């Protein structure tokens, strides 16, 4: 596996985050021409990545949320021409089965959706527990695709046994039907998202953060609203009708986009 030098984040940071059963942390990695720099502090809550994505596109320093902020005027830029995601396996160097499963899930999803080039994994010099997942620009087209990508990476850490799409679908159904023990939020997330996994990838061009001359997704709403409703779980909840009785004022964009995956 090829290794690259990465300038890791050194500023002290603390974020208010929901605990996760799988020991994985994430951060965007800047383009190679900008020095392969970690763009912000390590996060467990994937929604912070979507916040950084929004602030990057806004081009100005937004109001922080739960201790997290990304300042495009000062912090390393996100790479919007390709997906470059730093992944820190907090329990130590992941075994081959973990990496093989993760890349296999991502490539299967990419093959189904016609996404090229397919994701590859790079090592980080002098850090055997940190890797770079580098994929196509498609994954950086919307907050939903970012949310999907990082969710699939965490699912890969479960070392799911499969050889093809049918076997993966079967194993994912088993996980979604199991009890969410020990604060395993991903089980509940999967229950909601599983019926829409492939539809989201197939309809990614309709879910773009910015489409033509339209305003960005939820651009008129607060960072709190964006943080809570810009991921695949929220999109799936609106698609499956479980939010029909909720007050959806301010979420008209999400309601409209959810129609594409029903």
N, C-alpha and C positions, 0 to 999 in steps of 0.2 A: 504494500500500500504506500502510495506517495505521501510524503509528509511536507508540510509547509510551515514557515515561521509565522506566528501570529502575535501581535501586540495585544496582550490581554488587558482587561479593565483593571485599574489599580485604585480607583477612588472607592472609599468606603461607602456602602449603601445598605439600607435596610428597607424592605418593602412589606406591607401588610398583605399576606397571601394566604390562600386556602391551602392546607396541607395536602400532599399527594402521596399515594402509596408507592408509586414508581419513582425512584431517585434519579430524576433527570432535570437539568436546568438548561435554559436556552439563552441565546443572545444573537442578534444579527451581526454579521461580519461585513466590514466595508469592502468595496471593490479592491482588486489587487493593485490598481493604479493609485489607490489611496492608502496603501500600506498594510492591507490585511489586518485591520484594527477592529477589536471588539467595540461595538457601537454604543453599548450601555452596560449597566450592571447585570449580573446573572439573575434570571427570573424563573420561578416555578409556575406561576400563573400565566398561561399562554396569552391571555387577553392583553397583557402589557405589550406584547409584540405588536398587536394591532394598534395600540395607542401610539407606539413609536412610528409605525407606518403612517398613521394619520398626520402626526406632527412633521414627519419628513416631507410629506406632500404639501403641507401648509407652508413650510419654509420658514416658520417662526417658532419661537419658544412658547409652547402651550402651557396651560396650567397643569401642574402635576396631579397625580391621583394615587392614593394609598402609598405615598412615599416615592413613587416612580415618576421619572420625567425623562424625556429625551429632548435635547436642545440642538436642533439642526444647525444653528449658527456656530456652535462650539464643539459638538460631539462629532465623531466620524460619521460620514454619510452612509446610509443604507444603499445596498446594490439593488436597483430596481430592474436591471437588465438580466438578472438571474437570481435564483434563490441561493443564498449563502447563509446557512444557519449553523452557528456553533452549538454543540451539544456537550454538556458536561455530565458524565455519569458519576454521580456523587459517591457511589459505593466503591469506586475504584475502577480499574481497567475492565471494560466489558469483555465477556468471552466471545468467541467467534460466532456462536449460535445467536447471540443477541444482534450483532452487526449483520449477519447473514439474513436473519429474519426481517430486520428493519428494511434493508435495501431491497429484499424480495417483495415486501408489501408495497413499497413505494413504486418499484418498477412495474408491478402488476397493475397498479392503479394508473400509472402513466401509459402503459400499453393499452389499457381499456379506453382511455380518453384520447389516445393519439398524441401524447405529449412527448416532444423531443427537444433537446437531448435528454436522456434519462439520467436520473440522479446517480451521483457517484459519492463515495466517502473518501475524505482525505484525513490523514493523521495530523496532529499538531506536535511539532518538535518539542521534546522535553516534557510532554504532558500526555501520558499514555491513557488517561481517562477522558480526554477531550478530543472531539472529532468535528470535522466540517462536513455537513451535508450540502452538496452543491447540485442544484437542479435547474430546470428550465425557467424562463421568464414567466411562464403561465402561473407558476406558484406565487408570484409576486403581484398578480393582477388585482387581487381583492383581499380584504380582511378575511373573507371566508376561506379562500384557498390557503392563506397563511395558517389559519386556525386548523384546517384539515391536515396540512403537512405536518405540523408539530404534533397533532393528535396521533397520526399514523406512526410517527417516530416513537411515541410513548407506548403505543400498542406493540411495536416491534420488540420492546424490552421484555415482553411476556414470552418471547421465544415460541410463538405459535407454530405448531407443526402443519405444514401444508405443501402441496406440490403444484396446485393449480387454483383457479378462481373458485371452483365449486368447493374445494376443500377449505379454502380460506373463509368463504362465506359461511360454511358450516361451523367452523371454529369460532368465528366472530358471533354467530347466533348463540353458541353455547356460553360464551363469555357474557353476552348481554342478558341471558336468562339466569345467570348465577347470582347469588346474593352479593350485594356490595359490602363485603366485610372489611373491617379495619380501615374505614374511611377511604375506600377505593372509589373515588368519584368517577373514574373512567368507565366503570361498569354502567353507571347511570347515564353518563354521556353517550355511551355506545347504544344503549336501549333507544335513545331518541334519534341518534344520527344514522344508525345502520340502514334503515329503509331508504335513505337519501344519499348514501356515500357516492354511488356511481352517477346519480343524477346531478349532483353538485359539480363533479368533474366534467361531465358531458356538457353542462350548461354554463361553464366557467366564463365564457365570453359575454353572457347575459348578466353575469353577477359582478362585472368589473367595478372597481371603486370609482373610476371616472369613465363615463361612456360618452364619447364625442364631446359635445359642448355642454353636456349636463353638469350640474354641480356634483361634487363628490358625495358619496353615500353618507347620509346623516350629517351633512356639513353644517346644517343650521342648529344642531343639537349639542348639548354639553358633552364634555369628555366623559362624564359619568354615564350618560346615556350610551355613548359610543362604546365605552368599555364593557358595558353590560349586554349589549345587543349586536355586536359586530362579528360574533363567532358562529361556527357551524351549528352549535347546539340551539342557539336562539333562532337561526334560520329554519332549522328542522322543526322546532316547536310551532312556528307559525305555519309551516307547510302541513303539519299533521293535524292542525286544528285545535291543539290543546290550549292555545292562547286566545281563542275566539271570544271568550267572555271577559277578557282583560281589557282595561282601558289602554288603547294603543295610540293615544294622541302623541304625536311627535315621531311615531314609528311607521309612518306611511311608506317610506322608502323600503323598509324591511318587509312590510306586507306585500308590496308590489313585487319585490324580488322573489319572495317565497312562492309565488305562483309558477315560477319557472321550473321548480323541482317537485311540484305536486304530482 
